[in-house]
């Protein structure tokens, strides 16, 4: 047995035991641990920021891409957001033990469902230190144990945040081994975690396409995943111009390096008059525009580069936007069907029938009407922090919050009935 396997196995044994112990932990104890952790993050903020500064120095030395550095960076506001996220999760209803669909059968028994934790969750992620807090909190509240494996670029930040979480759990009387961090950077540890089917019940990857693809290919346990975030906004012929402008600007320029940012703008030919305004606004924000022939013709005099087929299939995660003019709603939806990654799409229209068709026929994990794609987020959906966004169909789709980290089992309530 190699060293990486030994390390993961040792963590897994403790996590499996902790997952059983978590079934006995009451909601108030879990909530107390989360509120304590939030308070400790605030009181220990300078320690967390100092750890993050070490990671940022490393990022500069390695000359990481700006989008990666943005996701890695912490400041007072982002640490405060983590603390608030913990408090939001503490305030949410506990899904564990909830009974639903309880019905009487002719035999006299009652049959229904009960929500239960998944067990031990392995989370493999890159860059974002906030995932350490978000993922641990969601797993804790949903009664699971979690093994966290962050990227080497965030190791100091992750250690500092995990230390706070485990201390809060200890003080609240919650099994601290329900949250464990693989605090070594050996890449072999990822492979060992993916192969730990004896102690890990599900793997959730959060990171770039190459990471998710590797996890999907190598994991011996079920995976909750999404690959690209190629999100679209479609401006219909019946769109309000001001609304369309503000939605497009927000969907692209609010933040670039996030999976729910718009990457392709589709515009109906009868709404093409709005394009110069949108493109001028994007250029003012420093966004590079790549457009189809009709887009370039409509915006003669503005800096619009020629779009290629590759652009329609690209998640930029950067200040780049591709734009295509379409002849109809059907053409827009066909484009989305051909190029979308199944993450988030939005239509801007005052036409009720067009809006309803878009909601019904577009097959993505979030489909919106007159809204920015940036709302595709667990916090914005009322889930508290999210553990990721799934573009799978099983067992959860879209932002994964507390309920997505549980499953259901059948329960039967009887009064001494026997089957005849």
C-alpha positions as CSV (number, residue, x, y, z in Angstrom):
1,X,0.0,0.0,0.0
2,X,1.5,3.4,-1.0
3,X,1.8,6.3,1.4
4,X,-1.0,8.3,-0.2
5,X,-3.4,5.4,0.2
6,X,-2.4,5.0,3.8
7,X,-3.1,8.6,4.5
8,X,-6.5,8.6,2.8
9,X,-7.5,5.3,4.4
10,X,-6.7,6.7,7.9
11,X,-8.8,9.8,7.2
12,X,-11.5,7.6,5.7
13,X,-11.8,5.4,8.8
14,X,-12.2,8.4,11.0
15,X,-14.7,10.0,8.6
16,X,-16.8,6.8,8.4
17,X,-17.0,6.6,12.2
18,X,-17.8,10.4,12.4
19,X,-20.6,9.9,9.8
20,X,-22.3,7.4,12.0
21,X,-21.9,9.7,15.0
22,X,-23.4,12.6,13.1
23,X,-26.7,10.7,12.9
24,X,-27.1,11.3,16.6
25,X,-26.2,15.0,16.6
26,X,-29.2,17.3,17.1
27,X,-29.9,20.3,14.9
28,X,-29.2,22.8,17.6
29,X,-25.7,21.4,18.2
30,X,-24.9,21.6,14.5
31,X,-26.2,25.2,14.3
32,X,-24.3,26.1,17.4
33,X,-21.1,24.8,15.8
34,X,-21.7,26.8,12.6
35,X,-22.4,30.0,14.6
36,X,-19.3,29.5,16.7
37,X,-17.3,29.0,13.5
38,X,-18.6,32.2,12.0
39,X,-17.6,34.1,15.2
40,X,-14.2,32.5,15.2
41,X,-13.6,33.4,11.5
42,X,-14.3,37.0,12.4
43,X,-12.1,37.0,15.5
44,X,-9.3,35.1,13.8
45,X,-9.6,37.0,10.5
46,X,-6.1,38.4,10.5
47,X,-4.7,34.8,10.8
48,X,-6.8,33.7,7.9
49,X,-5.7,36.7,5.8
50,X,-2.0,36.2,6.7
51,X,-2.3,32.5,5.6
52,X,-3.9,33.7,2.3
53,X,-1.1,36.2,1.8
54,X,1.3,33.3,1.7
55,X,-0.8,31.6,-0.9
56,X,-1.0,34.8,-3.0
57,X,2.8,35.1,-2.9
58,X,3.0,31.6,-4.2
59,X,0.5,32.4,-6.9
60,X,2.6,35.3,-8.0
61,X,5.7,33.2,-8.2
62,X,3.9,30.6,-10.3
63,X,2.4,33.4,-12.5
64,X,-1.1,32.0,-12.2
65,X,-3.8,33.3,-14.5
66,X,-5.7,36.4,-13.2
67,X,-9.0,34.4,-12.9
68,X,-7.3,31.9,-10.7
69,X,-5.7,34.6,-8.5
70,X,-9.1,36.3,-8.2
71,X,-10.7,33.1,-6.9
72,X,-7.8,32.4,-4.6
73,X,-7.7,35.9,-3.0
74,X,-9.3,36.7,0.3
75,X,-10.0,40.1,1.9
76,X,-12.0,41.3,4.8
77,X,-15.2,41.3,2.7
78,X,-14.7,37.8,1.5
79,X,-14.0,36.4,4.9
80,X,-17.0,38.2,6.3
81,X,-19.0,36.6,3.4
82,X,-17.8,33.2,4.5
83,X,-18.9,33.9,8.1
84,X,-22.3,35.1,6.9
85,X,-22.6,32.0,4.8
86,X,-22.1,29.8,7.9
87,X,-24.8,31.8,9.7
88,X,-27.1,31.5,6.8
89,X,-26.7,27.7,6.8
90,X,-27.3,27.6,10.5
91,X,-30.6,29.4,10.0
92,X,-31.8,27.0,7.3
93,X,-34.2,24.1,8.1
94,X,-32.4,20.8,8.8
95,X,-33.4,18.4,6.1
96,X,-32.2,15.3,8.0
97,X,-35.1,13.2,9.4
98,X,-37.8,15.0,7.5
99,X,-40.6,12.6,6.6
100,X,-42.7,13.2,3.4
101,X,-45.3,11.5,1.2
102,X,-46.6,9.4,4.1
103,X,-49.7,7.6,3.0
104,X,-51.9,4.7,4.3
105,X,-52.0,1.5,2.3
106,X,-55.0,-0.8,2.2
107,X,-53.1,-3.2,4.5
108,X,-53.1,-0.6,7.2
109,X,-49.4,0.3,7.1
110,X,-48.1,3.8,6.4
111,X,-45.4,4.2,3.8
112,X,-43.3,7.3,3.2
113,X,-39.8,8.8,2.8
114,X,-37.3,10.0,5.3
115,X,-34.3,12.3,4.4
116,X,-30.9,10.9,5.4
117,X,-27.3,12.0,4.9
118,X,-25.3,10.6,2.0
119,X,-22.5,9.5,4.4
120,X,-18.9,10.5,3.7
121,X,-18.3,13.1,1.0
122,X,-15.0,13.7,-0.6
123,X,-14.6,17.2,-2.1
124,X,-11.8,18.0,-4.5
125,X,-11.4,21.6,-5.4
126,X,-9.1,24.3,-6.7
127,X,-8.2,27.8,-5.8
128,X,-11.3,28.9,-3.8
129,X,-10.5,28.9,-0.1
130,X,-14.2,29.8,0.6
131,X,-15.1,26.3,-0.5
132,X,-13.4,24.9,2.6
133,X,-15.9,26.8,4.8
134,X,-19.0,26.4,2.5
135,X,-18.5,22.7,1.8
136,X,-17.7,21.8,5.4
137,X,-20.8,23.8,6.7
138,X,-23.2,22.2,4.2
139,X,-21.9,18.7,5.0
140,X,-22.1,19.4,8.7
141,X,-25.7,20.7,8.6
142,X,-26.8,17.9,6.4
143,X,-25.4,15.3,8.8
144,X,-22.5,14.1,6.6
145,X,-18.8,13.7,7.2
146,X,-16.5,15.4,4.6
147,X,-12.9,14.9,3.5
148,X,-11.6,18.1,1.9
149,X,-8.8,18.1,-0.7
150,X,-8.0,21.7,-1.9
151,X,-5.4,22.7,-4.4
152,X,-1.8,23.2,-3.5
153,X,-2.1,26.9,-4.4
154,X,-4.5,27.4,-1.4
155,X,-3.0,25.1,1.2
156,X,-2.2,27.8,3.8
157,X,-5.7,29.4,3.5
158,X,-7.4,26.0,3.7
159,X,-5.5,24.9,6.8
160,X,-6.4,28.1,8.6
161,X,-10.1,27.9,7.8
162,X,-10.3,24.1,8.6
163,X,-8.6,24.8,11.9
164,X,-11.3,27.3,12.8
165,X,-14.1,24.9,11.8
166,X,-12.8,21.9,13.7
167,X,-12.2,24.0,16.8
168,X,-15.8,25.3,16.7
169,X,-17.1,21.8,16.3
170,X,-15.1,20.6,19.2
171,X,-16.4,23.3,21.4
172,X,-20.0,22.6,20.3
173,X,-19.8,18.9,21.0
174,X,-19.9,17.9,17.4
175,X,-17.5,15.1,16.2
176,X,-14.6,17.2,14.8
177,X,-13.6,14.3,12.5
178,X,-16.7,15.0,10.5
179,X,-14.6,17.7,8.8
180,X,-11.1,16.7,7.8
181,X,-8.6,18.4,5.5
182,X,-6.0,16.5,3.4
183,X,-3.3,19.1,4.3
184,X,-0.6,17.7,2.1
185,X,-0.1,18.7,-1.5
186,X,1.1,15.4,-3.0
187,X,-1.1,14.8,-6.1
188,X,-1.2,11.1,-5.5
189,X,-3.6,11.9,-2.6
190,X,-6.2,12.8,-5.2
191,X,-6.0,9.5,-6.8
192,X,-6.1,7.7,-3.5
193,X,-9.3,9.6,-2.5
194,X,-11.0,8.8,-5.8
195,X,-10.2,5.1,-5.2
196,X,-11.4,5.1,-1.6
197,X,-14.7,3.3,-2.3
198,X,-14.7,1.5,1.1
199,X,-15.0,4.7,3.0
200,X,-16.2,7.5,0.6
201,X,-19.8,7.5,-0.6
202,X,-19.7,10.3,-3.1
203,X,-17.1,12.7,-4.7
204,X,-17.8,16.3,-5.6
205,X,-15.1,18.0,-7.8
206,X,-15.0,21.8,-8.0
207,X,-12.5,23.3,-10.4
208,X,-11.5,23.5,-14.0
209,X,-12.5,21.2,-16.8
210,X,-9.4,19.0,-16.6
211,X,-9.9,18.4,-12.9
212,X,-13.6,17.4,-13.3
213,X,-12.8,15.2,-16.3
214,X,-10.1,13.4,-14.4
215,X,-12.3,12.9,-11.4
216,X,-15.1,11.6,-13.6
217,X,-12.8,9.2,-15.4
218,X,-10.9,7.8,-12.3
219,X,-13.4,7.8,-9.5
220,X,-14.6,4.4,-8.2
221,X,-17.5,6.1,-6.3
222,X,-20.4,8.2,-7.6
223,X,-19.6,11.8,-8.7
224,X,-21.7,14.9,-8.6
225,X,-20.2,17.2,-11.2
226,X,-20.4,19.9,-13.8
227,X,-17.9,20.6,-16.5
228,X,-18.0,23.9,-18.4
229,X,-20.3,26.9,-17.6
230,X,-21.1,28.0,-21.2
231,X,-24.0,30.2,-20.3
232,X,-26.2,32.1,-22.7
233,X,-28.4,35.2,-22.7
234,X,-30.9,35.5,-25.5
235,X,-32.4,38.9,-26.3
236,X,-35.8,38.2,-28.0
237,X,-37.5,40.5,-30.5
238,X,-40.0,41.5,-27.8
239,X,-37.3,42.4,-25.2
240,X,-37.3,45.8,-23.4
241,X,-34.1,47.5,-24.5
242,X,-33.1,48.9,-21.1
243,X,-33.8,45.6,-19.4
244,X,-31.8,43.7,-22.0
245,X,-28.9,46.1,-21.7
246,X,-28.6,45.8,-17.9
247,X,-29.1,42.1,-17.8
248,X,-26.4,41.5,-20.5
249,X,-23.9,43.8,-18.8
250,X,-24.5,42.2,-15.4
251,X,-24.4,38.7,-16.7
252,X,-21.0,39.3,-18.3
253,X,-19.2,42.0,-16.3
254,X,-20.3,41.4,-12.7
255,X,-17.5,38.8,-12.4
256,X,-15.6,37.1,-15.1
257,X,-14.0,34.1,-13.6
258,X,-17.2,32.4,-12.4
259,X,-19.2,29.5,-14.0
260,X,-22.5,31.5,-14.2
261,X,-21.1,34.4,-16.2
262,X,-22.6,34.8,-19.7
263,X,-20.2,33.6,-22.4
264,X,-22.4,33.9,-25.4
265,X,-25.0,36.6,-26.2
266,X,-27.7,35.7,-28.7
267,X,-29.8,38.5,-30.3
268,X,-32.9,38.2,-32.4
269,X,-32.5,40.0,-35.7
270,X,-35.4,42.3,-34.9
271,X,-33.6,43.4,-31.7
272,X,-30.3,44.1,-33.5
273,X,-30.6,47.8,-32.9
274,X,-29.6,47.2,-29.2
275,X,-26.2,45.7,-30.2
276,X,-24.2,48.9,-30.6
277,X,-25.2,50.0,-27.1
278,X,-24.4,46.7,-25.5
279,X,-21.1,46.4,-27.3
280,X,-20.0,49.9,-26.5
281,X,-20.8,49.2,-22.9
282,X,-18.8,46.0,-22.9
283,X,-15.8,47.6,-24.6
284,X,-15.9,50.4,-22.0
285,X,-15.5,47.6,-19.4
286,X,-12.6,46.2,-21.3
287,X,-14.5,43.2,-22.7
288,X,-13.2,41.7,-26.0
289,X,-16.0,41.1,-28.4
290,X,-16.1,38.3,-30.9
291,X,-19.1,38.4,-33.2
292,X,-20.8,36.8,-36.2
293,X,-21.0,38.6,-39.6
294,X,-24.3,40.2,-38.8
295,X,-23.0,41.4,-35.4
296,X,-19.9,43.0,-37.0
297,X,-22.1,44.6,-39.8
298,X,-24.5,46.1,-37.2
299,X,-21.6,47.5,-35.2
300,X,-19.4,48.9,-37.9
301,X,-16.8,51.2,-36.4
302,X,-16.7,49.3,-33.1
303,X,-13.9,46.9,-32.3
304,X,-15.6,43.5,-32.9
305,X,-13.4,40.6,-33.9
306,X,-14.7,37.7,-36.0
307,X,-16.1,34.8,-34.0
308,X,-15.2,31.2,-34.9
309,X,-17.1,28.0,-34.3
310,X,-14.7,27.4,-31.4
311,X,-15.9,30.6,-29.7
312,X,-19.4,29.2,-29.4
313,X,-18.1,26.2,-27.5
314,X,-15.7,28.1,-25.2
315,X,-16.0,28.9,-21.5
316,X,-13.8,32.0,-21.4
317,X,-13.9,32.8,-17.6
318,X,-12.4,36.1,-18.8
319,X,-13.4,39.5,-20.3
320,X,-14.3,37.9,-23.6
321,X,-17.8,37.7,-25.1
322,X,-19.1,36.0,-28.2
323,X,-22.2,37.4,-29.9
324,X,-24.5,35.9,-32.5
325,X,-27.5,37.3,-34.3
326,X,-30.3,34.7,-34.8
327,X,-33.4,34.7,-37.0
328,X,-35.8,33.3,-34.4
329,X,-36.4,31.9,-31.0
330,X,-36.1,28.4,-32.4
331,X,-32.7,29.2,-33.8
332,X,-31.6,30.6,-30.5
333,X,-32.7,27.5,-28.7
334,X,-31.1,25.3,-31.3
335,X,-27.8,27.1,-30.8
336,X,-28.1,26.6,-27.0
337,X,-28.8,22.9,-27.5
338,X,-25.7,22.6,-29.7
339,X,-23.2,24.6,-27.6
340,X,-24.5,24.9,-24.0
341,X,-22.9,23.0,-21.2
342,X,-26.3,22.7,-19.5
343,X,-25.5,25.2,-16.8
344,X,-27.6,28.4,-17.1
345,X,-29.5,30.2,-19.9
346,X,-31.7,33.3,-19.8
347,X,-34.2,34.9,-22.2
348,X,-35.1,38.6,-22.1
349,X,-38.6,39.1,-23.5
350,X,-42.0,40.6,-22.9
351,X,-43.6,37.9,-25.0
352,X,-45.3,35.4,-22.6
353,X,-45.4,32.6,-25.1
354,X,-41.7,33.0,-25.9
355,X,-40.8,33.1,-22.3
356,X,-42.8,30.0,-21.5
357,X,-41.4,28.1,-24.5
358,X,-37.8,29.0,-23.4
359,X,-38.4,27.8,-19.8
360,X,-40.0,24.6,-21.0
361,X,-37.8,23.6,-23.9
362,X,-34.3,24.7,-22.9
363,X,-32.6,21.8,-21.1
364,X,-30.2,23.3,-18.6
365,X,-29.9,23.1,-14.8
366,X,-31.2,26.7,-14.5
367,X,-33.4,28.4,-17.1
368,X,-34.3,32.1,-16.5
369,X,-36.7,34.6,-17.9
370,X,-35.8,38.3,-17.6
371,X,-32.9,37.7,-15.2
372,X,-29.1,37.7,-15.1
373,X,-27.4,34.4,-15.2
374,X,-25.4,35.5,-12.2
375,X,-28.3,34.5,-10.0
376,X,-27.6,30.8,-10.7
377,X,-26.1,30.4,-7.2
378,X,-27.0,28.5,-4.1
379,X,-27.1,31.6,-1.9
380,X,-29.3,33.5,-4.3
381,X,-31.7,30.5,-4.5
382,X,-32.1,30.5,-0.8
383,X,-30.0,27.4,-0.2
384,X,-27.4,29.2,1.9
385,X,-23.9,28.5,0.6
386,X,-23.7,25.9,-2.2
387,X,-21.3,23.0,-2.6
388,X,-21.3,23.3,-6.4
389,X,-23.6,23.3,-9.4
390,X,-24.5,20.0,-10.9
391,X,-25.2,19.7,-14.6
392,X,-25.9,16.0,-14.2
393,X,-29.4,14.7,-14.0
394,X,-28.8,12.2,-11.2
395,X,-29.0,12.6,-8.3
396,X,-29.2,16.4,-8.0
397,X,-29.2,19.1,-10.6
398,X,-28.3,22.8,-10.4
399,X,-27.0,24.5,-7.2
400,X,-26.3,21.8,-4.6
401,X,-27.4,22.8,-1.1
402,X,-28.5,20.9,2.0
403,X,-31.2,18.8,0.4
404,X,-28.8,17.8,-2.5
405,X,-26.4,16.4,0.1
406,X,-29.1,14.0,1.4
407,X,-31.0,11.1,0.0
408,X,-34.2,9.4,0.8
409,X,-35.0,6.0,2.3
410,X,-38.4,4.3,2.6
411,X,-40.0,4.1,6.0
412,X,-42.9,2.0,7.0
413,X,-45.1,2.6,10.1
414,X,-47.2,-0.3,11.2
415,X,-49.6,-1.3,14.0
416,X,-48.8,-5.0,14.0
417,X,-49.9,-5.7,10.4
418,X,-48.7,-8.9,8.7
419,X,-48.8,-9.6,5.0
420,X,-51.4,-12.2,4.0
